[in-house]
Amino acid sequence: MRCPYCKRQGRFAANTYEIARRIPSVMAEGMALCHLCEAPIGRQADVVLQLRSWYCGYCEVCVCPSCQKKERR
């Protein structure tokens, strides 16, 4: 998936800690919100189903698994 702003290739992360290592604002706030739907990333349901969140470390944008499916369509 490409970033909607900078068009760079982002990365996938299994948990919030992986995102927080590369995005300082997530480390400071302790949580990440989806850029599209404002839902918290790293919900228990996503962890159980082993769904991965996408993020762009350059623009500090995160996208939850459900919004990724919507973007593909």
MOPAC internal coordinates of N, CA, C and O (Angstrom, degrees):
PM7 1SCF
backbone

  N    0.0000 0     0.00 0     0.00 0    0    0    0
  C    1.4532 1     0.00 0     0.00 0    1    0    0
  C    1.5300 1   108.52 1     0.00 0    2    1    0
  O    1.2310 1   120.94 1   -39.90 1    3    2    1
  N    1.3006 1   115.80 1   140.10 1    3    2    1
  C    1.4614 1   120.53 1   179.57 1    5    3    2
  C    1.5224 1   110.31 1  -102.41 1    6    5    3
  O    1.2310 1   121.20 1   -29.43 1    7    6    5
  N    1.3239 1   115.30 1   150.57 1    7    6    5
  C    1.4660 1   121.61 1   179.63 1    9    7    6
  C    1.5319 1   109.44 1   -67.51 1   10    9    7
  O    1.2310 1   119.94 1   -44.69 1   11   10    9
  N    1.3393 1   117.73 1   135.31 1   11   10    9
  C    1.4651 1   119.38 1   179.66 1   13   11   10
  C    1.5291 1   113.56 1   -68.49 1   14   13   11
  O    1.2310 1   119.87 1   162.21 1   15   14   13
  N    1.3354 1   117.85 1   -17.79 1   15   14   13
  C    1.4614 1   121.08 1  -177.51 1   17   15   14
  C    1.5235 1   112.88 1   -98.91 1   18   17   15
  O    1.2310 1   120.37 1   123.49 1   19   18   17
  N    1.3289 1   116.91 1   -56.51 1   19   18   17
  C    1.4642 1   119.57 1  -174.14 1   21   19   18
  C    1.5278 1   113.45 1   -98.49 1   22   21   19
  O    1.2310 1   119.78 1   173.26 1   23   22   21
  N    1.3277 1   118.02 1    -6.74 1   23   22   21
  C    1.4698 1   124.55 1   179.02 1   25   23   22
  C    1.5261 1   113.63 1    63.90 1   26   25   23
  O    1.2310 1   120.27 1  -162.02 1   27   26   25
  N    1.3331 1   117.09 1    17.98 1   27   26   25
  C    1.4630 1   120.27 1   175.77 1   29   27   26
  C    1.5224 1   109.80 1   -83.69 1   30   29   27
  O    1.2310 1   121.43 1   -20.20 1   31   30   29
  N    1.3122 1   114.86 1   159.80 1   31   30   29
  C    1.4583 1   120.53 1   177.24 1   33   31   30
  C    1.5263 1   108.12 1   -78.90 1   34   33   31
  O    1.2310 1   119.91 1   -56.24 1   35   34   33
  N    1.3182 1   117.77 1   123.76 1   35   34   33
  C    1.4580 1   121.73 1   179.95 1   37   35   34
  C    1.5192 1   111.47 1   -87.44 1   38   37   35
  O    1.2310 1   121.28 1    13.13 1   39   38   37
  N    1.3330 1   115.16 1  -166.87 1   39   38   37
  C    1.4571 1   121.40 1  -179.26 1   41   39   38
  C    1.5182 1   109.61 1  -130.03 1   42   41   39
  O    1.2310 1   121.04 1   -18.36 1   43   42   41
  N    1.3254 1   115.61 1   161.64 1   43   42   41
  C    1.4493 1   121.49 1   175.16 1   45   43   42
  C    1.5207 1   108.86 1  -106.02 1   46   45   43
  O    1.2310 1   120.63 1   -34.34 1   47   46   45
  N    1.3376 1   116.39 1   145.66 1   47   46   45
  C    1.4582 1   121.98 1  -179.80 1   49   47   46
  C    1.5190 1   109.44 1  -133.64 1   50   49   47
  O    1.2310 1   120.82 1   -38.39 1   51   50   49
  N    1.3265 1   116.03 1   141.61 1   51   50   49
  C    1.4616 1   121.17 1  -179.22 1   53   51   50
  C    1.5244 1   112.08 1   -83.71 1   54   53   51
  O    1.2310 1   120.03 1   153.86 1   55   54   53
  N    1.3285 1   117.54 1   -26.14 1   55   54   53
  C    1.4656 1   119.70 1  -178.63 1   57   55   54
  C    1.5312 1   110.46 1  -145.30 1   58   57   55
  O    1.2310 1   121.30 1    -6.43 1   59   58   57
  N    1.3225 1   115.11 1   173.57 1   59   58   57
  C    1.4643 1   120.82 1  -176.39 1   61   59   58
  C    1.5259 1   111.69 1   -67.54 1   62   61   59
  O    1.2310 1   120.11 1   149.07 1   63   62   61
  N    1.3273 1   117.40 1   -30.93 1   63   62   61
  C    1.4604 1   120.05 1  -178.79 1   65   63   62
  C    1.5288 1   111.28 1   -62.90 1   66   65   63
  O    1.2310 1   120.08 1   140.50 1   67   66   65
  N    1.3204 1   117.46 1   -39.50 1   67   66   65
  C    1.4681 1   120.30 1   178.47 1   69   67   66
  C    1.5278 1   111.23 1   -62.52 1   70   69   67
  O    1.2310 1   120.49 1   142.65 1   71   70   69
  N    1.3246 1   116.68 1   -37.35 1   71   70   69
  C    1.4674 1   120.71 1   176.98 1   73   71   70
  C    1.5230 1   109.91 1   -70.20 1   74   73   71
  O    1.2310 1   120.39 1   138.18 1   75   74   73
  N    1.3262 1   116.87 1   -41.82 1   75   74   73
  C    1.4659 1   121.70 1  -176.76 1   77   75   74
  C    1.5263 1   112.23 1   -64.97 1   78   77   75
  O    1.2310 1   119.92 1   152.05 1   79   78   77
  N    1.3241 1   117.76 1   -27.95 1   79   78   77
  C    1.4673 1   119.97 1   178.05 1   81   79   78
  C    1.5172 1   111.82 1   -64.56 1   82   81   79
  O    1.2310 1   120.03 1   151.70 1   83   82   81
  N    1.3343 1   117.56 1   -28.30 1   83   82   81
  C    1.4639 1   120.84 1  -176.87 1   85   83   82
  C    1.5205 1   114.35 1  -108.19 1   86   85   83
  O    1.2310 1   119.94 1   163.82 1   87   86   85
  N    1.3367 1   117.72 1   -16.18 1   87   86   85
  C    1.4637 1   120.97 1   179.77 1   89   87   86
  C    1.5291 1   108.68 1  -119.19 1   90   89   87
  O    1.2310 1   119.63 1   -71.81 1   91   90   89
  N    1.3297 1   118.31 1   108.19 1   91   90   89
  C    1.4665 1   121.66 1  -175.37 1   93   91   90
  C    1.5256 1   114.33 1   -61.61 1   94   93   91
  O    1.2310 1   119.57 1   146.31 1   95   94   93
  N    1.3305 1   118.42 1   -33.69 1   95   94   93
  C    1.4677 1   119.78 1  -178.58 1   97   95   94
  C    1.5272 1   111.33 1   -66.76 1   98   97   95
  O    1.2310 1   120.05 1   147.25 1   99   98   97
  N    1.3160 1   117.50 1   -32.75 1   99   98   97
  C    1.4672 1   120.71 1   176.86 1  101   99   98
  C    1.5211 1   109.61 1   -69.28 1  102  101   99
  O    1.2310 1   120.25 1   141.34 1  103  102  101
  N    1.3286 1   117.13 1   -38.66 1  103  102  101
  C    1.4649 1   120.91 1   177.98 1  105  103  102
  C    1.5212 1   110.38 1   -64.13 1  106  105  103
  O    1.2310 1   120.02 1   140.40 1  107  106  105
  N    1.3204 1   117.56 1   -39.60 1  107  106  105
  C    1.4650 1   121.15 1  -178.67 1  109  107  106
  C    1.5279 1   111.94 1   -71.35 1  110  109  107
  O    1.2310 1   120.23 1   138.02 1  111  110  109
  N    1.3313 1   117.17 1   -41.98 1  111  110  109
  C    1.4641 1   121.00 1  -177.36 1  113  111  110
  C    1.5221 1   112.73 1   -82.63 1  114  113  111
  O    1.2310 1   119.98 1   153.41 1  115  114  113
  N    1.3148 1   117.64 1   -26.59 1  115  114  113
  C    1.4537 1   120.95 1   179.92 1  117  115  114
  C    1.5149 1   114.17 1    85.74 1  118  117  115
  O    1.2310 1   119.79 1  -178.96 1  119  118  117
  N    1.3207 1   118.01 1     1.04 1  119  118  117
  C    1.4623 1   120.70 1   176.89 1  121  119  118
  C    1.5169 1   109.87 1  -152.79 1  122  121  119
  O    1.2310 1   121.55 1   -24.76 1  123  122  121
  N    1.3194 1   114.63 1   155.24 1  123  122  121
  C    1.4644 1   120.97 1   178.42 1  125  123  122
  C    1.5200 1   108.61 1  -119.96 1  126  125  123
  O    1.2310 1   120.90 1   -40.14 1  127  126  125
  N    1.3207 1   115.89 1   139.86 1  127  126  125
  C    1.4598 1   121.59 1   177.41 1  129  127  126
  C    1.5213 1   109.60 1  -112.64 1  130  129  127
  O    1.2310 1   121.28 1   -34.18 1  131  130  129
  N    1.3120 1   115.15 1   145.82 1  131  130  129
  C    1.4612 1   120.77 1   176.69 1  133  131  130
  C    1.5226 1   108.83 1   -64.77 1  134  133  131
  O    1.2310 1   120.78 1   -43.64 1  135  134  133
  N    1.3124 1   116.12 1   136.36 1  135  134  133
  C    1.4583 1   121.40 1  -178.31 1  137  135  134
  C    1.5253 1   111.96 1   -69.13 1  138  137  135
  O    1.2310 1   119.99 1   151.67 1  139  138  137
  N    1.3282 1   117.62 1   -28.33 1  139  138  137
  C    1.4613 1   121.43 1  -175.72 1  141  139  138
  C    1.5275 1   113.39 1   -91.63 1  142  141  139
  O    1.2310 1   119.89 1   134.56 1  143  142  141
  N    1.3423 1   117.82 1   -45.44 1  143  142  141
  C    1.4693 1   119.92 1  -174.15 1  145  143  142
  C    1.5275 1   113.69 1  -112.81 1  146  145  143
  O    1.2310 1   119.54 1   178.77 1  147  146  145
  N    1.3238 1   118.48 1    -1.23 1  147  146  145
  C    1.4684 1   124.11 1   178.19 1  149  147  146
  C    1.5320 1   113.43 1    64.06 1  150  149  147
  O    1.2310 1   119.46 1  -161.95 1  151  150  149
  N    1.3282 1   118.63 1    18.05 1  151  150  149
  C    1.4659 1   122.20 1   177.06 1  153  151  150
  C    1.5270 1   108.91 1   -81.92 1  154  153  151
  O    1.2310 1   119.99 1   -32.60 1  155  154  153
  N    1.3314 1   117.63 1   147.40 1  155  154  153
  C    1.4689 1   119.33 1   177.60 1  157  155  154
  C    1.5287 1   111.29 1   -66.74 1  158  157  155
  O    1.2310 1   121.06 1   -41.79 1  159  158  157
  N    1.3113 1   115.57 1   138.21 1  159  158  157
  C    1.4644 1   121.28 1   179.25 1  161  159  158
  C    1.5195 1   108.19 1   -90.98 1  162  161  159
  O    1.2310 1   120.88 1   -37.55 1  163  162  161
  N    1.3271 1   115.93 1   142.45 1  163  162  161
  C    1.4565 1   120.81 1  -179.18 1  165  163  162
  C    1.5081 1   112.16 1    92.89 1  166  165  163
  O    1.2310 1   120.33 1  -152.32 1  167  166  165
  N    1.3246 1   116.97 1    27.68 1  167  166  165
  C    1.4603 1   120.46 1   178.11 1  169  167  166
  C    1.5198 1   109.87 1   -65.07 1  170  169  167
  O    1.2310 1   120.67 1   -24.44 1  171  170  169
  N    1.3208 1   116.32 1   155.56 1  171  170  169
  C    1.4623 1   121.44 1  -178.02 1  173  171  170
  C    1.5308 1   111.45 1   -59.96 1  174  173  171
  O    1.2310 1   120.08 1   141.38 1  175  174  173
  N    1.3296 1   117.46 1   -38.62 1  175  174  173
  C    1.4685 1   120.61 1   179.80 1  177  175  174
  C    1.5257 1   111.05 1   -62.22 1  178  177  175
  O    1.2310 1   120.11 1   141.56 1  179  178  177
  N    1.3209 1   117.40 1   -38.44 1  179  178  177
  C    1.4665 1   121.08 1   178.70 1  181  179  178
  C    1.5255 1   111.06 1   -68.47 1  182  181  179
  O    1.2310 1   120.58 1   143.14 1  183  182  181
  N    1.3234 1   116.50 1   -36.86 1  183  182  181
  C    1.4634 1   120.64 1  -179.48 1  185  183  182
  C    1.5227 1   110.17 1   -68.55 1  186  185  183
  O    1.2310 1   120.28 1   136.97 1  187  186  185
  N    1.3366 1   117.06 1   -43.03 1  187  186  185
  C    1.4631 1   120.97 1  -179.74 1  189  187  186
  C    1.5274 1   111.02 1   -63.51 1  190  189  187
  O    1.2310 1   120.35 1   139.00 1  191  190  189
  N    1.3235 1   116.94 1   -41.00 1  191  190  189
  C    1.4647 1   121.16 1  -179.83 1  193  191  190
  C    1.5275 1   112.92 1   -82.80 1  194  193  191
  O    1.2310 1   120.24 1   179.21 1  195  194  193
  N    1.3277 1   117.15 1    -0.79 1  195  194  193
  C    1.4640 1   124.54 1   179.91 1  197  195  194
  C    1.5224 1   112.08 1    57.77 1  198  197  195
  O    1.2310 1   120.80 1  -139.29 1  199  198  197
  N    1.3334 1   116.08 1    40.71 1  199  198  197
  C    1.4578 1   121.61 1   175.55 1  201  199  198
  C    1.5204 1   109.10 1   -86.46 1  202  201  199
  O    1.2310 1   120.37 1   -37.70 1  203  202  201
  N    1.3026 1   116.89 1   142.30 1  203  202  201
  C    1.4624 1   120.99 1  -176.32 1  205  203  202
  C    1.5173 1   111.20 1  -108.22 1  206  205  203
  O    1.2310 1   121.38 1   -40.69 1  207  206  205
  N    1.3152 1   114.96 1   139.31 1  207  206  205
  C    1.4593 1   121.37 1   176.42 1  209  207  206
  C    1.5199 1   108.47 1   -88.31 1  210  209  207
  O    1.2310 1   120.55 1   -28.60 1  211  210  209
  N    1.3176 1   116.56 1   151.40 1  211  210  209
  C    1.4552 1   122.36 1   179.80 1  213  211  210
  C    1.5233 1   108.43 1  -106.19 1  214  213  211
  O    1.2310 1   120.13 1   -34.89 1  215  214  213
  N    1.3300 1   117.35 1   145.11 1  215  214  213
  C    1.4638 1   120.82 1   176.60 1  217  215  214
  C    1.5202 1   111.04 1  -148.03 1  218  217  215
  O    1.2310 1   121.67 1   -25.68 1  219  218  217
  N    1.3296 1   114.41 1   154.32 1  219  218  217
  C    1.4612 1   122.26 1   173.15 1  221  219  218
  C    1.5246 1   106.54 1  -112.60 1  222  221  219
  O    1.2310 1   120.15 1   -65.94 1  223  222  221
  N    1.3077 1   117.32 1   114.06 1  223  222  221
  C    1.4552 1   121.26 1  -178.69 1  225  223  222
  C    1.5193 1   113.10 1   -69.62 1  226  225  223
  O    1.2310 1   120.17 1   156.54 1  227  226  225
  N    1.3199 1   117.28 1   -23.46 1  227  226  225
  C    1.4605 1   120.96 1  -179.19 1  229  227  226
  C    1.5272 1   111.31 1   -76.37 1  230  229  227
  O    1.2310 1   120.28 1   133.34 1  231  230  229
  N    1.3317 1   117.07 1   -46.66 1  231  230  229
  C    1.4754 1   121.72 1  -178.16 1  233  231  230
  C    1.5247 1   112.76 1   -92.77 1  234  233  231
  O    1.2310 1   120.10 1   170.77 1  235  234  233
  N    1.3359 1   117.41 1    -9.23 1  235  234  233
  C    1.4632 1   123.52 1  -177.33 1  237  235  234
  C    1.5253 1   111.53 1    60.03 1  238  237  235
  O    1.2310 1   120.81 1  -133.86 1  239  238  237
  N    1.3337 1   116.05 1    46.14 1  239  238  237
  C    1.4637 1   123.38 1   179.14 1  241  239  238
  C    1.5242 1   108.12 1  -111.01 1  242  241  239
  O    1.2310 1   120.34 1   -45.13 1  243  242  241
  N    1.3381 1   116.96 1   134.87 1  243  242  241
  C    1.4630 1   122.60 1   176.73 1  245  243  242
  C    1.5253 1   109.33 1  -121.42 1  246  245  243
  O    1.2310 1   120.77 1   -33.26 1  247  246  245
  N    1.3382 1   116.14 1   146.74 1  247  246  245
  C    1.4657 1   121.48 1   178.59 1  249  247  246
  C    1.5288 1   107.98 1  -133.87 1  250  249  247
  O    1.2310 1   120.67 1   -50.26 1  251  250  249
  N    1.3377 1   116.33 1   129.74 1  251  250  249
  C    1.4628 1   121.60 1  -178.65 1  253  251  250
  C    1.5308 1   110.57 1   -76.37 1  254  253  251
  O    1.2310 1   119.74 1   -16.92 1  255  254  253
  N    1.3351 1   118.10 1   163.08 1  255  254  253
  C    1.4715 1   120.93 1  -178.38 1  257  255  254
  C    1.5245 1   113.96 1   -60.00 1  258  257  255
  O    1.2310 1   119.26 1   143.34 1  259  258  257
  N    1.3202 1   119.02 1   -36.66 1  259  258  257
  C    1.4679 1   119.94 1  -179.09 1  261  259  258
  C    1.5265 1   111.39 1   -68.12 1  262  261  259
  O    1.2310 1   119.46 1   143.38 1  263  262  261
  N    1.3132 1   118.63 1   -36.62 1  263  262  261
  C    1.4684 1   121.27 1   177.24 1  265  263  262
  C    1.5258 1   111.42 1   -72.75 1  266  265  263
  O    1.2310 1   119.94 1   151.94 1  267  266  265
  N    1.3250 1   117.71 1   -28.06 1  267  266  265
  C    1.4643 1   120.46 1   175.91 1  269  267  266
  C    1.5210 1   110.30 1   -63.02 1  270  269  267
  O    1.2310 1   120.40 1   140.53 1  271  270  269
  N    1.3304 1   116.83 1   -39.47 1  271  270  269
  C    1.4647 1   120.69 1   178.62 1  273  271  270
  C    1.5220 1   110.41 1   -65.17 1  274  273  271
  O    1.2310 1   120.17 1   141.75 1  275  274  273
  N    1.3274 1   117.28 1   -38.25 1  275  274  273
  C    1.4647 1   121.23 1   178.86 1  277  275  274
  C    1.5261 1   111.06 1   -67.00 1  278  277  275
  O    1.2310 1   120.30 1   143.68 1  279  278  277
  N    1.3339 1   117.03 1   -36.32 1  279  278  277
  C    1.4660 1   121.70 1  -179.15 1  281  279  278
  C    1.5275 1   111.69 1   -67.92 1  282  281  279
  O    1.2310 1   119.98 1   148.56 1  283  282  281
  N    1.3241 1   117.64 1   -31.44 1  283  282  281
  C    1.4653 1   121.41 1  -178.42 1  285  283  282
  C    1.5175 1   111.65 1   -68.28 1  286  285  283
  O    1.2310 1   120.31 1   149.17 1  287  286  285
  N    1.3205 1   117.01 1   -30.83 1  287  286  285
  C    1.4714 1   121.32 1  -176.22 1  289  287  286
  C    1.4850 1   112.66 1   -74.22 1  290  289  287
  O    1.2310 1   120.10 1   180.00 1  291  290  289

